[in-house]
């Protein structure tokens, strides 16, 4: 698998504000991660590219130079939200913008905590472009996430590197912890643990500033969020078997595998020693028609850990006895597309019986799928999920605008073709 997108973003951003030179192995090939590198270069960071590896010449916590123009984050919400946290303290004005999809996504969720810390940010009714007037001294805060979001948590923690004292983020639902791990890897003073409050799932992450980060080399594991499409295809297509090597196995990212196990699919995971404070290992999957019957329901606090995989799980649900129901997933409405609407439309076009809810959907199963023309609305994860559906369908299928997969996984179709016979 290509390098993990979430980890690659964070490795490049944190290496850029560290002191010294960091080498990052297996950096993501995604367009999103390329946008992060482009923004960093416009801020004066020297980056060398060596195939799938990069070298970042860190310029320190407040070493960015004023950009000559707006910083284009393209389609990458991670780039915009995390970079906003770093830019909030720099003594110049910067503008973060992106494509139509990114400019429609909610940014008030980072504006509010950053302004509480003393940042000055202007927006278009809570959406990009974001005009950040840096230079103000930031103050530490204790902040409870209103929406479960690793990007918002990361934005606050990165801003906290420049605040005098401890900045703490409390989350009631567990989200990805790559930023906390990466900050620890680069020698920041961090704390994580269970929050002394209800609900039981509540956790906290904290960073103490001002911080002086030290350059470190980073080995990026394969992207589990890219691997899931191959895992699903191998599980569903008869007489299939697939081994995926050296993929990230962070506990906040493997809920998809747990869901497959609960549905009765055969998936085996073998771990390897951690590298760069991230667990990794191999995944073996074999096709097996499960005898467990649904309907299956996915909801509650597990949703943030499955947010990228929910459209794919809906496709899988169309093939299992009793189908699947997904709820508490309203956040899908404000991703690269309205992923609830896009998934429902795609499922109906390939012959599924689907009911749409404000916060999710229900799809009946098992269903004999038929080939169709799918419009993923420019959303890479919808395009890949319905490519898996197309493999199972009778007749030809067409994915319109399929090049949108380059946002996260430009090798997707070539790699898929190499393993499907």
Buried (B, 14 or more C-beta within 10 A) or exposed (E): BBBBBBBBBBBBBBBBBBBBBBBBBBBBBBBBBBBBBBBBEBBBBEBEEEEBBBBBBBBEBBBBEEBEEBBBBBBBBBBBBBBBBBBBBBEBBBBBBBBEBBBBBBBEBBBBBBEBBBBBBEBEEBBBBBBBBBBEEBEBBEBBBEBBBBBBBBBBBBBBBBBEEBBBBBBBBBBBBBBBBBBBBBBBBBEBEEBEEEEEBBBBBBBBBBBBBEBBBBBBBBBBBBBBBBBBBBBBBEEBEBEBEBBBBBEBBBBBBEBBBEBBBBBEBEEBEBBBBBBBBBBBBBBBEBEEEBBBBBEEBBBBBBBBBBBBBBBBBBBBBBBBBBBBBBBBEBBBBBBBBBBBBBBBBBBBEBEBBEBBBBBBBBBEBEBBEBBBBBBBBBBBBBBBBBBBBEEEBEBEEBEBBBBBBBBBBEBBEEEEE
